[in-house]
Amino acid sequence: MTAALTIDPADVDRYADALSAAARAIVTGNVVEAREVIGPIAFERWDGRLRYAAKAGPSSDTVERRARDVTDRLRAQVFLRDEMTCTYCGGRCIPRNILVAFSDLFPDELPYHPNYRRGAIHPMYWALAPEADHTFAHARGGAGDIANLTTLHTMCNARKSDSLVTDLPPVDRPEHVVGWDGLLEAYRSIVALGNSQGRRHAAADYHTRWLRHFSQAPA
């Protein structure tokens, strides 16, 4: 087990590249190769604390503070509109449900905890999973419609808290990856293999619902 204390832009690419290679192997049914290519990121555990760049409340290890007025279907629409890219740092995103599918298939190598408990979850969830964030904060009266929502990495969203994205310091944004789909094309294959030889981390209909939210046929 390797304890990760920080996450930087290089980690975003490192996790995304490893999971992309694994997804390509999984689509062909080659689980052995997929396990090999995630080797460089396997067995990591998030044990750090995020540093808030904007004025925010106390740090939390949970991401269950998402506004209740935003449905999962609307979140999916926001992520697709923003091309699975964080609109603050410009890094690639992979939806949480797809990361959970990887954790279902590789539960020891890529651990998951629904409340993001420190020491029990892989840092890829903080680095890659997107949130549909209110541009004008929900706590300040911002609406929960798609026009007021934007895609932010979980870590970027946590740092932003109830502030505006413009309150965050500017960052060097990577070149936009044209055609990046957040590994949606491989999602059904990852779920199918996880169902056959993995360990489920969510309700039985979890992936079926998210496949429908992204307008994909269930596995």
RAFEN-V776524 format. One record per backbone hydrogen bond with DSSP energy under -0.5 kcal/mol. NH is the residue of the N-H (numbers start at 1). CO is the residue of the C=O. E is the energy in kcal/mol with one decimal. If there is no record, write none. Layout:
NH_CO_E ; NH_CO_E
This chain:
2_43_-2.5 ; 3_1_-0.5 ; 4_2_-0.5 ; 4_45_-3.3 ; 5_3_-0.5 ; 11_8_-1.3 ; 12_8_-1.4 ; 13_9_-1.7 ; 14_10_-2.3 ; 15_11_-2.9 ; 16_12_-2.3 ; 17_13_-2.9 ; 18_14_-1.9 ; 19_15_-2.4 ; 20_16_-2.1 ; 21_17_-2.2 ; 22_18_-2.1 ; 23_19_-2.5 ; 24_20_-2.0 ; 25_21_-1.6 ; 26_22_-2.6 ; 27_23_-2.3 ; 28_24_-0.8 ; 28_25_-0.5 ; 29_26_-1.8 ; 30_25_-2.5 ; 31_29_-1.3 ; 34_30_-1.8 ; 35_31_-2.5 ; 36_32_-1.7 ; 37_33_-2.4 ; 38_34_-1.3 ; 39_36_-1.3 ; 41_38_-1.6 ; 42_38_-1.0 ; 42_39_-1.0 ; 43_109_-2.3 ; 44_41_-0.8 ; 44_109_-0.6 ; 45_2_-2.8 ; 46_121_-3.4 ; 47_4_-3.0 ; 47_45_-0.6 ; 48_4_-0.6 ; 49_5_-0.6 ; 52_50_-0.6 ; 54_159_-0.9 ; 66_63_-0.8 ; 70_67_-1.1 ; 71_69_-0.6 ; 75_71_-2.2 ; 76_72_-2.4 ; 77_73_-1.8 ; 78_74_-2.3 ; 79_75_-2.5 ; 80_76_-2.3 ; 81_77_-2.5 ; 82_78_-2.2 ; 83_80_-1.5 ; 84_79_-2.8 ; 85_82_-0.9 ; 86_91_-2.8 ; 87_151_-3.1 ; 90_86_-1.7 ; 93_84_-2.7 ; 94_128_-1.4 ; 98_95_-0.9 ; 99_95_-1.9 ; 100_96_-2.9 ; 101_97_-1.6 ; 102_98_-1.9 ; 103_99_-2.3 ; 104_100_-2.6 ; 105_101_-1.8 ; 106_102_-3.0 ; 110_106_-2.7 ; 116_113_-2.2 ; 119_46_-3.8 ; 120_117_-2.1 ; 122_111_-2.5 ; 125_122_-1.7 ; 127_123_-2.3 ; 128_124_-2.8 ; 129_124_-0.7 ; 129_125_-0.9 ; 131_152_-3.0 ; 133_131_-1.2 ; 133_150_-2.7 ; 135_133_-0.6 ; 135_148_-2.9 ; 137_135_-0.7 ; 140_137_-1.1 ; 141_138_-1.8 ; 142_137_-2.7 ; 148_145_-1.7 ; 149_146_-1.3 ; 150_133_-2.4 ; 152_131_-2.3 ; 152_150_-0.5 ; 154_129_-2.5 ; 155_126_-1.9 ; 157_153_-3.0 ; 158_154_-2.4 ; 159_155_-2.0 ; 160_156_-1.9 ; 161_157_-2.1 ; 163_160_-2.2 ; 167_164_-2.2 ; 168_165_-1.6 ; 173_171_-0.7 ; 174_89_-0.6 ; 178_176_-1.0 ; 180_177_-1.5 ; 184_181_-1.2 ; 186_183_-0.7 ; 187_183_-0.6 ; 187_184_-1.1 ; 188_184_-0.5 ; 190_186_-2.2 ; 191_187_-2.6 ; 192_188_-2.5 ; 193_189_-2.1 ; 194_190_-2.3 ; 195_191_-2.5 ; 196_192_-1.4 ; 197_193_-2.1 ; 198_194_-1.9 ; 199_104_-2.8 ; 206_203_-1.9 ; 209_205_-2.5 ; 210_206_-1.9 ; 211_207_-2.5 ; 212_208_-1.7 ; 213_209_-2.3 ; 214_210_-1.9 ; 215_212_-2.0 ; 216_211_-3.9
